[in-house]
Amino acid sequence: MVEIAGFGVEAWLNEWETTAHYDISQSTIASLTLAELVALDPSAGAQLLTDIKKSKLNYGHIEGSSAFKQAVSQLYDHMPAENILQTNGATGANHLALYALLNPGDHVIAEYPSYQQLYDIPKSLGAEVDFWPIEETRDWQPSLAKLKELIRPDTKMICLNNANNPTGTVLDRSFMKQVVAIAKTVGAYVLVDEVYQPLTADLDYKSIVDLYERGIATNSLSKTYSVPGIRIGWTASNAEVADIFRTFRDYTMICGGVFGDVVATYVLQHRDQVLARNQELVGRNLKILTDWVAQEPRVSLAIPQMVSTSFPRLEIPEATEPFCLRLLKETGVLLVPGERFDLPGHVRLGYCAPTQVLQTGLKLLSEFLRQYD
């Protein structure tokens, strides 16, 4: 029987998110409504609604429509549209890549902690997984020296989450070029879940597929683009890897759904408007968060770089999981305890909730923390 660990963060949210009044646990930038999407471009929005109404409810385009694939390809420097494969969110993209490329006994190096799929799915497939730890003393950056220690002649894949979930730490182009140089010494794939795009021009950020022929990027519209409900993601890779994925993809899904494809294409074609809206929200909410941290004596934080997730440390005399459960039941505020990422003493705080929700949630959290003063 295949064995796999319980998915910590998903199990927590599945149990508690519907009961929260002030959900500041999520890592999505405040989700858009269909009405808000239509309002981005009223003329094109009206056409979007017409297209949805006229869509035949068949399987649609199996790999994603040509318009979708072309829109995704434009997110990268030199990525042919035919190398893009639509998936069921980034979770589907990660699963496809790992399922297609890893075999029992393969050696995998995984950034840890990060999105749990990136190390526990390889383990479940029988791969030998070494953890590449992120370090709080380095603002949650992993050490390149440690990666050099871990790399082996038989290393098949290096798995990363850039930006990192839950910390929001970004590995910039310079860092990633050094990761690529290490991977090249043994011909390893580098798989990077890139759902958290930093919304700042001050950071030199590059997709792995723009840096490395054996790089594989997974992504979706769930986080940076604020439409998790359509469940559309993708893989981007070289042509050889895309053909491998095609074979395995037939066993994991048929299509992303005709409505999802239509909305996803519209969002990508209007990505400038979506990102402008989200950049303003992230900037405003990040200032609210950092101002709050500055005046809250029991909280410290490695400031995320305009990424939608944060991971503050709480100085409290109890474990964070029971604390978070009491906080929810007594105030309606939801956080994700660090135990769900194997980092107790911290919480994932989704500061990109609607601004009023964030402000109220932080106020109630401060009041709750006063019990320890």
Salt bridges, closest charged atoms under 4 A:
ASP41 OD2 - HIS270 NE2 3.13
GLU63 OE1 - LYS69 NZ 3.16
GLU63 OE2 - ARG246 NE 2.66
ASP77 OD2 - LYS206 NZ 2.68
ASP106 OD2 - LYS156 NZ 3.09
ASP120 OD1 - LYS123 NZ 3.89
GLU128 OE2 - ARG152 NH1 2.86
ASP130 OD2 - HIS107 NE2 2.81
GLU135 OE1 - ARG138 NE 3.90
GLU136 OE1 - ARG313 NH2 2.86
GLU136 OE2 - HIS346 NE2 2.94
GLU149 OE1 - LYS146 NZ 3.70
ASP154 OD1 - ARG152 NE 2.97
ASP204 OD1 - ARG173 NE 3.03
ASP243 OD1 - ARG246 NH1 2.79
GLU280 OE2 - ARG284 NH1 2.41
ASP291 OD2 - LYS287 NZ 2.69
GLU296 OE2 - ARG370 NH2 2.86
GLU318 OE2 - ARG326 NH2 2.52
GLU321 OE2 - ARG340 NH2 2.86
GLU330 OE2 - ARG326 NH1 3.62
GLU367 OE2 - LYS363 NZ 2.74
ASP373 OD1 - ARG298 NE 2.94
ASP373 OD2 - ARG370 NE 2.27
